[in-house]
Amino acid sequence: MAEDRIEEGSSSVRLRGRTYSGGGVGESRWVDGSEVDSESPPWSLLDENDDKEGYGSLRRRLVKKPKRVDSLDVEAMAIAGAHGHQTKELSIWRTLALAFQTLGVVYGDMGTSPLYVFSDVFSKVKIESEVDILGALSLVMYTIALIPLAKYVFVVLKANDNGEGGTFALYSLICRYAKVNMLPNRQPADEQISSFKLKLPTPELERALSIKETLERRSSLKTLLLLLVLMGTSLVIGDGILTPAISVMSAVSGLQGAIEGFDTTLVVVVSIVILVALFSIQQFGTSKVGFMFAPALALWFFSLGSIGIYNLVKYDTAVIRAFNPAYIYFFFKKNRKDAWSALGGCVLCITGAEAMFADLGHFSVQSIQIAFTFVVFPCLLFAYMGQAAYLMKYPDSSGRIFYDSVPDNLFWPMLVVATIAAMIASQAMISATFSCVKQAMALGCFPRLKIIHTSRKLMGQIYIPVINWFLMIMCVVVVSIFRSTTDIANAYGIAEVGVMLVTTTLVTLVMLLIWQTNLFIALCFPFIFGSIELIYLSAVLSKVLEGGWLPLVFATFFLTVMYIWNYGSVLKYQSEVREKISMDFMHELGSTLGSVRTPGIGLLYNELVQGIPSIFGRFLLSLPAIHSTIVFVCIKYVPVPVVPQDERFLFRRVCPKDYHMFRCIARYGYKDIRKEDHHAFEQLLAQSLENFLRKEAQDVALECGLQEMDLDSVSVSSRDYGTRGVVDNEELRIPLMQDTRSEAAETSNQEEASVSLPASVMSSDIDPSLEYELSALQEAIDSGFTYFLAHGDVRAKKKSFFLKKLVINYLYAFLRRNCRAGAANMSVPHMNILQVGMTYMV
């Protein structure tokens, strides 16, 4: 909510829309950033009984006290809050256009499921009576109605992260409300990003706070939550392997009945050729994927619905009896164990349902809801009802039900359209896999890989060569080994249901922690949908030996890689925090840093958000001279999709002024693209640093003026009331920086205060010390930039357990040696790099 948003001034944080009064005055107060404990939750300010909870005195945290200006990371580009992060309401026509595009990106996978669902179901259950057909049809109809329609369209899509969906989007949303991220680099200033949109829970609702405190207090729950998210991500990557394999192979298998002598071997060969071609064109990008593929998928859905209605009218309209769910009971009563096994094929009708949520970032909630409710859902129902009507008359055609039910004069056109639809479905899943891997890399859960941005306009269009070729090789291996869509379907079902269960768990946590939904309603969600998904999971797990082992192997492999990388990265960060250089030592060195200061700017890249990294000491020992201006640069990813460009940098002065040392934290969201070259980055950083220096000088001048006003107030107070010798705290509520969006009454009060400031403060003449520092900065910029990089190695201590030594010394070390190098990952020029090595013992 806009009125609950926390805004950051230059040296202060302001809570708007709520009033807290220690003396009965109902106006907003300013919080000194240095007093906000980075480990305390932002909503601890809301409870007047904070002392009981251990969060400190409310009065002490809310009353502004004069502090040194460099005690807070300051927004350098502009005052945060001067620009709002507004979400535009899309027009009806724009929403309909987006709904049309979703057909080509979101629903390709689910739209191609009629190719193989009934053929897989009736490979487990033989058709002996109409109960078998009507029961299977009823199962498919209600599965589509409950999972994609009821669960995803009406509930899960609302649990988005500023318009972004997917497993990591849910995780980042939870990380914003509770400090469950394993990497402890969160700062209070991160909560002021306009896209953060942190809605504070109401104090009277204790359930959300208790859940939050429990998650933050128990490291085991943090680890369990991380493993759950990584498992979901691993299964999505497994989908990226299985979707192209089963979709393309199902489409090509239509040639078996049309061309004499076209056996299984030829199906495999043609499928492999198409797959290799599909993955080979990924490097060219899919920047116009929506409008390119949407017409083809629209034709596909129109064909499914039309042929379904044709078969329904021609063969048997009585299949509409399947709307009676009693046929599901009759189906299980008749077939028992075989019916349970057939659930593994039935679940394939909702493959791609997770894509409705994962691809949300490219569209809008309404567009996805409209497309599914009015196009995809009815067309799929007609398609399955038409196939069931055909089976009522030709029950022996279950093996090739899709192509057999197509009218003869439409066979070849439908074969072409089906093949195109299968490739589009594969393309959507491949792109989703790229996006998922990038998000995992941004949140520190995947080794650094080369990412190529294939579109200048759409930031979501990326290409990861290593992942692309890995997916291609695995697809070829899967098709070559299984040679049957039935066995691939067994593997496919496990991956799909596993991802859905992860989403159900995370959305339930969002309901309890963030939405603050009624407890009964919140528990009904996992009870209803989780129970259905567990039933399907039990059915597909029974096929582990018949192909179901494949996604489990993929998931275990990627889960192991991601967890090892995250575990090693957290240990490395903790070691850097533990070994950082003390400020007392820096003061002993003096402004020369025990060396010679030469003109130039040194950018030392590190991961610390506070303190001076120990690697800086290595540079001081190794180099005969050090640059006149030192900036510690931290590239940090925060749990939001996108950080606005003018909120990118946070600056802080590290040591006294004559040291000319600063910290710069460059913040990126997990969907952000670091596409600026080093020249643009240098220019933006230099401009931001200059803005910071000017704002700092202005803050100092204003604070000095306030102190003079305080002295005047004390003298007047002493003369008027002889016994009163201190200034009331009400006099210290004037903010250090004027907010451009302050209320009119507040503005007038501050203008009165500004008028009374000394003329020296209100003068526009530049401060001599600022002029000197700006000239020194310009001289350093003219001398050029040098990049200091640390090649940090992590080793387990000798007394560590064997498993820890194995993970850190061998597995994590192997991943670090073979991932993208730091210089390439940070986009720094190779000509201006200085590197030193350092080993951290963990």
N, C-alpha and C positions, 0 to 999 in steps of 0.2 A: 504494500500500500504506500502511496506517495506520502501520506501524512506520517507514516511510521519510519520513513527512511532516515538513516543516519547520514549526515553530511559532514564533509571534511573541509575546514578552512585551512589557512596556511599553517597555523600552529595550534589548531584547536578542532575539536569535534563537537558537533551540535546535534542534539536530539530535537527534531521538529515534530510538532503536532501533539506533544505530551508535555504536561507541566509538572514540575516537582518543586515543592516549596519547603524550605526549612523555616521560613518566617512568614508564611501566608501569602507570598507574592506569586501570582500565577503566570509568570513569564518564563520563556525558554532560558536555559542556562547553557554555559559552555564548559566543556570538559577538557582539561589539560591532557594532551595526548600522552605525556610522559607518565601520567598517573594511571593510565588504563593498562591493567595487567594483561599481557598478551596471552596468559593462560586462562583468563576468566571469560565466561561466555558473554556475548554482547547483551543478552537479555537479563543479565544479572542486575542491570541498572533499574529494572522495572519493579523489583520487589523491595519494599521498604524494610523487610526483615532480612536483608542480605547478611547482616552480622551473624544471624543464626545459621546461615548456610555457609559461612566461611568466606564470603566474597568481599569482606571489608566494609568500611563505613560508607553509607550512601552519601552523606553530607560531604565527606572528604573527597569523594569521586566527582561530585557535581559542582562544587564551588571552585571557581577559577582562581588559581594561584599563579603569581608571576613565576615563570621558569625560563631557563635559558632557551633561546629560540630553536637551537639545533637539537632539541630533545625529541623531536617527532619527525618521522619521514614525511616530507612535504610534497604535495602535488606540484610539479614544476610547470606543467603546461597551462593549466587554468584551475580556477577554484572548482573543486568537485561539487556538483550540484547546480552549477550555473547552466548546465545543459542537462536536459532530462533524457532518460532512455525511454522514449515513448514507443509503444507498439501501435502501429497503424491499423485501423480497422479497414479490412479489405472490402472493396465493393462486391456486389453480388456477381457481376460479370467476371471480375478478377478471380473470385473464389471458384466460379464454374470453370474458368480456364485452367486453374490449378488442379481442379478435380479431374479434368480431361487429361492433364499431364501425368497424374498419378497412375493412370492405367498403364503407362509405358514404363514406369519406374518401380512402383510399389507392388502392383498386383500381377506381375508377370509370372511369379512362382506359383501363386495360388491358382492363377488362371489356367496353367498347364496341368494341374492335378487330374482333370478328367481323363487325361491320356493313360493313367496307370492305376487309379484307385480301385475300380471294380475288378479289373483283371487281377490285382493283388489280393483283394478280399476273397474272390471266388477261387483262388488257388488254394485257399485254406478250407473253404466250405463249399461242398458240391451242391449244385442247384438241383433239389429234388422236388420242391413245391414252391408255391408262390410266397410262402412264409419266409423262405430264404431270401428272395429278392426284395420283398417289402420290408423285412427286418433290416437288411443291409442298407436299403435306401433311407429308412427312417433314422438309422444310426448316423448316416452321413449328413442328413438334413439337420438334425438336432445338434450335431457336433459343430457344424458351421454356424448355426444360430447362437450357440452358447459361447463358444470360444472367440472367434473373430468379431461377431456382432455384439454380444452382450459384454464380454470382458474387455476387448481391445477398443472397440468403437466408443463405448459409453463410459469406461472407467480408466483404462490404462493410458489412453491418449491425453487425458487431463493431467497425468503425472509427468508432464514434460518439464524440462529445464530451460526456461526462457525460449521455448519453441524447439528445443532439441530433444530427441528421444534416443532410446537404446539403453543397454545395461550400464555403460559408463556414465551416461547422463543421469540416471537414477542415483548412481554412486556419488557423483559430484554434488547432486542436490542434497543428499544425506550428509556429505562432508561439510557443506556450508552451515547446516543447522547443528551438527555435532562434530567435535574434533576427533574424527575416527580415521583420518588419513595417517598412514604409518610414517610418512615423512613430516617431522615436526617443524615446518617452516611457515606456518600460518601467522599472519600479522593482523592487528586490529585495522590497519589501513586497507587491507584487502576487502573489508566489509563495506567500504565506502565506494567501491566500483559501482557504477550506475546499473550494470547488468546483474549485480549480486542480488538485489531485490530481496533482502532478508526480512521476512515478515515475522515480527517478534510474537511468540506465543503469549497468551493472556496469563497473568500471574495466578488467577484462580484455577487454572487448569493444570493440575500438578502431574498428570500422567505423562504429558510430553516432556516435561522437565526431568521426571524420574527416569524415563527411558533414555533421554539424552545423557544424564549423569552416569547411568549404568554403562552405556556404550563407551563413554570417555574414560571411565574408571577401570574397566576390565580390558586388558590388552588381548586376552584370549578372544573376546567378542570382536575386537577390531580385526584380528587375524582371520576369524571365521567369516566375517563380512567380506574381507578382501578376497579370501579363497572362493566364496560364493560368486563374487563378481568376475573373478578370473576364470572360474569354471564356465560361466555363461558366455564369456568372450571366447573361450576355447571352443565351445560348441558352435558358436557363430562362424568361426574360421573353418570348423569341420563342415558346416553347411556350404561354405564357399567351395568346398571340394566335391561334395555329394550332389549339390543342385545341378551344376553343369552336366555331371555324369548321367544322372537319371533322366533329366529333361531331354537332352540331346539323343540319348539312346532310345528313349520311348518314342520320340518323333521319327527317328530313322527306322525303327522296327516296323513301321507301317509298310515299308517296301517289301517285307517278307511275303505278304500275301498278294502283292500286286505284280511282282516280277518273279518269274519262275527261276528257281535255282539260287535265289537270294537268301543264303543261309545265315546262321548266327555269326559265322566268321566275317562275312561281308558287312553285317550290321556293326560289328566291333570296329572293323577297319574304317568304314565311313564315319562312324562316330568319333574315332580318334582324329581323323583328318579335320572334321569340323571343329573339334575342341582345340586342336593346335592352331587353327586359323583364328578362332575366337580369342585365344589368349595372346596371339601375336599382334592383334590390332589394338590391344589395350594401351600401348605406348602412345597412340595418336589421340587418346582422350575421348570423352563422351560429353563434351560441353553442351551439346544440344540434345541430350538424350531424351528429354521429355517430349518435345515436339517431333523428334525423329521417330521414336518408338510408339508414341501414343496412338497414332492412326492405325498402325499394324495391330496393336493389342485391342483397339476399339473394334476393328474388323473381326478379330479373333473372338471377342466376347459376343459380338453380334451373331457370328456364325454358331457359337455354342448355343446361344439362346434360341436361334431360329431352327437349327436342326433338332434341338431338344423338343421344341413345340411340335415340329413336324412328326417326329417319332411318337410323341405322346398322343397326338390326334390319330395317327395312322394305325398304331399297333394296340395300345391298351391305355385308355384314360383312367382305368381303375387303380392305377398305381398311386393316385392322389390319396388313397387310403393310408399311405405311409405317413401322412401327417398325424395319424393316431399313434402316439408313442407306445401303445400296448404291443405293437408289432416288434418292438425291441425286446420286450419280455418273451414273446413267443419265439423270437429268433434264438435267444439264449436257452430257453427251455428245450428247444428241439435239438440244437447243435452242441450245447454245453461247452466242452473244452475247445472244440473247433471254433465256436463263436468267439471265445476269449482270444484265441490266436488271431482271428480275423480282425480284431481291433487294431492290430499293428498295421493292417492295410487301410482301415478306415481313417486312422489319424492322418494319413497322407493328404486327405482332402483339405486340411488346414495348414499345409506347408506354406511357408511364406507369411503366415499371420504376424509373426514377429517383425517382418519388414514394414508393416503398417506403422509400428512405433519407431523402429530403427531409422527409417527414412523420413521421419517427421521434419527434420531440420530443413529439408528442401521445399516443403510445402506448408500447409496450415492444417490445424485440426479439423476445421469445417470442411475443407476440400477432401480430405481423406474419408471423413464420415459420409459425405454426399456421394462420393464415387462408389464406396462399398455398398451403402444402403440402397441406392437406386440403380446401380449398374451391375456390379460384381455379384452381389448376393442373389438377385433374381436370375441372372444369366446362369450362374452355377447351379441353382436349383432346377431350372429347366433342363440343363445339360444332363444332370444325374437322373432326373425323372424320365427324360427321353431314352437314356441308355437302359434304365430299368424296364420301360415299356417294351423296348426291343428284346430284352432278355426274356420277358414273359412269353414271347412267341418263339424266340430262338435261343434257348438256354445253353446250347453248346457253343455259343459264340463268346463266352465270357473271357477267353484268353486274348482276343483281339476286339473287345467290345467297342472301343472308340471308332476304329476305322470301319468295322463291319456295320456299325449303325449309321455311317455317313452314306447318303444316297450315291449311287454309282457315278452319276454325272458330276458330282462334286468331290470325288475322291482326290484327284490330283491337286486341285486348288487347295483343298483342306490340308493335304500333305505339305504343300509349300508353306501355307500359313502356319501350320503346327510347328514346322521346323524353325521358322522365323520367330514364333512365339517362344519356343524353347531356348533359342539363343538369347532373346531379350531377357527371359527369366534368369538365365545364367549370368548375363551382363549385370543385372541389378544386384545379384548376390555377390559377384566379384567386387563391384564398387563398394558394397556395404562392408565387405571384408577389409578393403583398403582403409576405409574410414574408421573401422573398429580398431585396426592396428595403430593408426595414427593417434587416436584418442588414448590408447594404452601407452604409447610412447610419451605423450604429453604428460600423463599422470605418473610417469616413472615406473611403469609396469611392463615395459617391453624394450629390448635392446635397440639402440639407435640404428635406423636404416635410412637409406637414401630415399627421399620423397621428391617426386617430380610433379609440379603443378601444371596440369594440362589445359587450364582455362584461366584467362586474365580476369574474367568477370565473376565466375562462380568459384568460391573458395573451396567448396566441397569436392570439386573434381580433381582427384589426385591419382597418381600412379606410383606404385612401389615395386620396382623391378624384381627384387628378391622374392617377395611374396607372390608376385604374378607367376614367375617361373616355377616356384614351389607348388602352387596350386595346379598349374598345368601338368607337371610331372605326376602329381598325386592323382589327378583326374584320369590320366592315361593309364596309370597303374591300376586304378579301381576298375575301369572298364575292361582292361585286359584280363584281370584276375576273375572278376565276378561273371562277366559275359551274360548277365541276366538282370533285368530290371527288378525282379522279385527279390533277389539277394541284396541289391543296392537299396531297395525300399526298406528292408529290415534295418539297415544301418541308418538310413535317412530318418526313420521314425524316432530313434533314440535321440539324435541330435536336436530334432525339432521340439520334442516334449521336454527335454532337459532345459532348453533355453526358456520355454514357457514357465516352467517351475521356478526358475531363478527370477524371472520377471514378477511372478505372483508374490514371491517372498519379499522382494524389494519394494513393490508397490504397497504391500501390507505395512511395511515399516514406514513408508512415506505417509500412509493414512494415519498411523498412530502418532508419529513424531511431528509431522508438518501440517497435515490437513486438520489434525485434531478431530477426526471423525468420531461419532458415537461408537463406543467400544463394541456394542453388539453388531452394528453395521460393518465395522472394520474387520471383525472376526468372521462375519458371514462371507466376506470376499474370499479368503483363503480356504474356508470350509467348503464352499460350493465349487469354485473353480480349481482349487488345489486338489480336491478329492477326485474330480473328473480327470485331471492330468495325471494323478498318481495311478488311477485305474489304467489309463493308456500306457503309462510308463511300465507298469507291471507286465502288460501284454507285450510291449516291444522288447523288454529285457529278457523275455523268454526266448527271444530269437538271437541271443548273443552268439551262439555257436553257428548260426546260419547267416552271418554277416553283421550282426549287431556289435561285434567286437571292434569293428573298424572305427566308428566315431569315438569309442571309449579310448582307443589307442591314441587317436589324434588329440582328444581333449586332455589326456594325461600328459602327452608330450608338451603341448603348448602351455598347460597349467604349470608344469615343472619349470619350463624356461622362464615364464613370466614371474613366478614366485621367487625363483633364485635371483633374478635380476632385481626385483623389488627389495628382497632381503639384503642383498649385497649393497644396494644403493643406500638403504636406510642405515646400515652399519657404517658405511663410509661417511655419511653426513654426520652421524653422531660422533664419529671419531674427529672430524673436522671441528665440530663445536667444542669438543673436549680439549683440543689442542690449540685453540685460537690464542693469539698474542694478547697479553694484558695491556690495558691502557697505561698502567704505571710504567711498564717497560718502554712504551712509545714516548712517554714524557721524559724518561731518562735519556733517550736518544736525542731529543731536541728536534727543532724544525728541520735540521739538515739530515735527519735520520741516520746519523753516523756515516754519511757518505757525501758525495758531491751532487747537488741538484742542478741538472742541465735542462734547458728549455725543451718542452714537449709534453705531451699527455700520454701517460701510461695507463692502459686499460687492463686491469687484472681480473680475469674471469674466474669466478669461484661460485660455490653454491650456498654460501652463508648469507643469511638475511640480517644478521647482527654480528658485530665483532670483526676483528681483523684476522684473516686466515693465516694459518701458520706458514703457508707457502710463501707469503710475502717476506718472511724472515730469510727464506732460502734465496730469494732474489737479492735481498740486501747483502747477503754474504757472497753471492756469486758475481754480482755486477760491480764494476768500479765506480759507477755513477747511477743515479736514479733520476727520473723525470721530475720536473718542477711541479707538475700537477698529476696526482694519482687518483684514479677512479676505480673503486672496486665494483665490478659489474656482476650482477647476479641475474641470470636468465631464469625466471620463475614462472611456472604454470600454476594458475589458480583455478579452483573448481567452478568456473563459469564457462559458458560456450565461447564468448567473445569479449575481449577487453577493448573499449573504444580507444582510438589512437591518441586522443588528448588526455587519456588517463593511463597511458602506458608506463610512464616513468615515475618513480619515487626517488627523491634525493635526500641525502642527509650529510651533514658535515661530520667527519669521523673524529678529527682532532682539532685543536685550536686553529685559528685562522691562518697563522703563519706557516702551518704545515701544508696547506693547500691539498688536503686529502678529503675525498668524498666517497659516499656509497651511492650507487645507482642500482635500483631494482627495476628491471624491465619485465613487466608482467604480461603474460599471454594467456588466453583461454585455450581450452583443449581443442577448439575448432579453428583457432587463429592460425594464420600462415605467416611464417617469418620469411617473407619474400623480398625484404629490402636488402640491397647489397651493402657492403661495408661503408661505401661513401655516403649513402643515404642515412645509414645508422649513425655514422660519425657526425654528420650535419645535424641530425635530430637531437643527438645527445648533447652536442655543444650548445645548441639553442636552448635546450631544457636546462642545462647547467647555468647558463646566463640568466634565464628567468628565475631560477632558484636563488641566485645571488641577489638579484634585485628585490625579490620578495622578502628574502631574509633581512636585507637592510631596511626595508620598509617596516617589517615587523619590529625590528630593534628600535627604530625611531618612534613607532607608536607606543611600544612598551615603556620607553623612557618618558614619553609624554604622559602616559598613564601614571607612572610613578610620581612625576611632578604634581599631577592633579591630586594624588593620594596625600602628598606632603602638605599641599595647600589645604586639603580637607582636614587633615590632622590639626593644623594650626588654627583653622577656624573653629573646629570642634573644641579645641583646648580653650580658646578664648570664650566661646559661648557656654560651654559646659565644663567647668573646671575639672570635674572628676573623670571626664571621659577622655581617654588618651589613645584609643585605637580606632581604626576605620571600620565601619560596618562592612560586613562581607558583601552587602548589596552594591557597594561602590565598585566591586571588582568583577561585575558581570558583563562589562562591555567587551565584546569580542575583539580579538587582535586584528582580524581582517573582516571587513564589511562584506556580508553575503549579498550577492546581487538580487536575491529573491526574498529578502527579509520583508516582514510585514510593514505596513506604512507607519504604524505607531512606533514600532521598534526603530525604524529608520530615522524618524524625527528625533527620537531620544538620542540616538547615536550622533546625529548631526549636531545636536546641542553640545554633546560632549566634545565633538571634534572642533567646534568653534573655539572652545576654551583651551585647546592645546596650544603650547608655546609656538611662536612664529617660526622658530628654528625647525620644529617638527613638521609644520605645514608647508615649509618652503620647498619649492621644486628643485632647488640646487642639489646636485648629486653629492653624496657623501664622499669625502676624500678617500676613505679606506675602501669604499666600494669602487671608486674610480681606479684606484691602484690595482685592486683585485681583478677587475674586468680587463685592464690593460695587460696584466700578467697572464690572464686566461687567453686573450687574443694572441699574445706572443707564443704561448704554448701551442695553440691551435695552428698557427703559422708554421711552427717547427715540425708538426706532424704527429701522428698517432702511432703508438707501439702497443702490441698486444702481448700480454703476459699470460701464458697458459701453463697449467699444472698437469703433468702426467702422473696422476695419483694411482698408486698400486695398493691393493688391499690384501693383507695376509692375516691369517688366523694365528693367534698366539700359540706357543708350544703347548701350553697347558689346556688348550681347548679340546672339546670332544672330537672324536674321529669324524663324525658326520659333519660337524661344522668345518673342519679342515678340508674335507672332501668338497663341500659346497663352495667355500670361499676360495681356497687355493687352486682348485682345478676347474670346477664348473663355471663359477662366476668369472674367474680369470680368463677362461676360454671365451666366454661371451664378450668380455671387454676387449680382448685382443682382436676379435673378428667383427665387432660392430663398427659403425661409422665413427671415424676419428673426431676428436673434439674440435679441431680447426675447421674441418669441413662441416660439422654439424652446427657450429656457431657462425658460419659464413664470414670468416675473417681472412684477410689477405695473407698468403704464405710468405710474402716478402718482408712483412713487418712483425714476425712472430718471434718471441723468446720463450723457450720452454725449459722447465726444470722438472726433474722427477722427484717423487716423494712416496714413501711407503707408510701406510697407516696400519698399525697393528690393532686388530679388533678381537 
